[in-house]
Amino acid sequence: MSTFKTLGLGEALLQAIDAMGFVEPSEVQAKAIPILLEKDTDIVALAQTGTGKTAAFGFPLIEKIDPSSKKTQGLILSPTRELCLQIAQEIKNYSKFISKLNSVAVYGGASIHDQARDIKRGAQIIVATPGRMQDMINRGLVDISQIGYCVLDEADEMLNMGFYEDITKILSHTPDEKSTWLFSATMPREVATIAKKFMSNPVEITVGSKNSSNKNVTHEYYVVSARDRYPALKRLADANPSIFSVIFCRTKRDTQSIAEKLIEDGYSAAALHGDLSQNQRDLVMKSFRNRQIQMLVATDVAARGIDVNDITHVINYQLPDENETYNHRSGRTGRAGKEGVSIVITTKSDVRKIKSLERTLQTTFEQKTVPTGKEICKIQLFNLAEKIETTEINDEIEEYLPEINSHLEHLSKEELIKKLVTVEFTRFHNYYKKSRDIQPIDPNSKGGDYSDGKSTRFFINIGEKDGYNWMNLKDFLKETLNLGKDSVSRVDVKEKFSFFNTDNDQKEAVLAAFENIVVDGRKVNIEISQGRSGGGRGRGDRRGGGGRRNGGGGFRGDRRNNGGERKDNYKGNRDKGDRKDRNESDGSGRDRRKRRDRY
């Protein structure tokens, strides 16, 4: 068994390692550190998030630095502010017993002049986000022309965020003879391009298989109808009483909405997305790290760089477009050798993505059924019993015990236990007693999941061209119909028309409510959809922009979306009011590059 001492690290580092409580190196550390200590070489290291990559490059970098010289000798580029600060703090922890070795974090959202002043005082190692680093180079505030080592950490994340141009410009200001160390969870084509362009015969090490998932993470998925997605999320949270999770949504709007719903329903939750100020983001992350927040709802961009211990579950409320993004999501759990669970809540139309993920990540996803109310109540009951059993007694209650005993002495042991458990248990029991269980959907069955016999599907002649996406159309429908908050479901927005469901007993009220509604000078027409998959027919199709050929009617046209969920959360966001969400979701665009350090 290898130890940090056998890897060849110096006494000062070994002292710091011992103080931090590290026992033995992880696989990526055991493979990378001896190579980097032995000689100056380029290296490509592929390892999952949470496997100890920071120490894998941080330890040898510190050993290579000359603390007697104040010039900058090492540059570490990382994708986000959070990760930049985390790495900088780790470097300080590693080098705490090495005098005169200084590192400075350079990132957006803080004073660029203060950062430049800290570097001028002497910073042998700079940890930076690409955007801020390029800004400092352009202003002549930093000199990296003599560095000996450049580390690209989370390289795939940086390139996914659109930093390719910044990275290439930054590297053009560094000497050709430096050593470049590239660390990444996956090896997409863009990362391979960087390696080929800026590295010379790099040594390649791989922990696990390329692009594979973390072995400590189990993957499971639940197939539900679109309207049951949020109730399924709540049931999964209730079925895991000790859950400490990150919930991923595709857009900032969905992130905020889901977090608000969870808070309203009594869960300890918060949102993390790019529209929050830096101070708000810091407060949210501080609360999450302190476990004051149990469920953090986040976008992919905002969550990059989160390094929080003991996350039990990652929940994919919506699947991302790229398989690599899912890999990074699931890497938030199962860290440092601990077990974790990655959950996907999906509709029937997106099950094909699960199969694609299984092939790419070389792993298996287990399909499961959303727990019933009875099952959840049983789990909560036994969790309560365990909590009572393991709770440490507070001796300060002693003075109140005589009076409490006098109130309860007439109760038998069995009655006392029943009453104690009932106090805590009744809330769950009453809620699930009134709630319908979520019926499982067979992903292999034919047809869509629009019709359940309990609701009616409607066609309406407004869509994306009228400025609607699934969320604001749903709000418009609920306001117009004056029904309850769960009255409208399965909203599917097309370019010129849309579909939605309401309960069967609301059919006549819906038709009557839209008799005289006008939007932007155009009468809103609404009909009951007659198509097998929910597409309109006859007159509705002609108004909507034409027959089966463009998805307006009949079975074939609407089968491509097979439930509308992808349109709800993807194409539906392409209206003018949601372009910021699209920029955040797709990882590209000029506006995105201008704002990237904010995330």
Salt bridges, closest charged atoms under 4 A:
GLU27 OE2 - LYS31 NZ 3.30
ASP40 OD1 - LYS64 NZ 2.94
GLU82 OE2 - ARG281 NH2 2.64
ASP114 OD1 - ARG117 NH2 2.86
ASP118 OD1 - ARG121 NH1 3.47
ASP135 OD1 - ARG139 NE 3.17
ASP156 OD2 - HIS328 NE2 2.77
GLU157 OE1 - ARG304 NE 2.51
GLU157 OE2 - HIS328 ND1 2.77
ASP166 OD2 - ARG596 NH2 2.31
GLU190 OE2 - ARG189 NH2 3.77
GLU204 OE2 - LYS210 NZ 3.26
GLU220 OE1 - LYS368 NZ 3.26
ASP228 OD1 - ARG436 NH2 2.40
GLU264 OE2 - LYS485 NZ 3.85
ASP265 OD2 - LYS234 NZ 3.40
ASP275 OD1 - LYS252 NZ 3.30
ASP282 OD1 - ARG81 NH1 3.09
ASP300 OD1 - ARG329 NE 2.64
ASP307 OD1 - ARG335 NH2 2.75
ASP310 OD1 - LYS338 NZ 2.37
ASP321 OD1 - ARG250 NH2 3.02
ASP437 OD1 - ARG235 NH1 3.09
ASP452 OD2 - ARG227 NH2 2.70
ASP452 OD2 - ARG490 NH2 3.34
ASP466 OD1 - ARG522 NH2 2.59
ASP492 OD2 - ARG457 NH2 3.99
ASP492 OD2 - LYS494 NZ 3.05
GLU495 OE2 - LYS465 NZ 3.56
GLU527 OE2 - ARG539 NH2 3.25
GLU527 OE2 - ARG543 NH2 2.88
ASP558 OD1 - LYS494 NZ 3.08
GLU565 OE2 - ARG229 NH2 2.87
ASP578 OD1 - ARG253 NH2 3.91
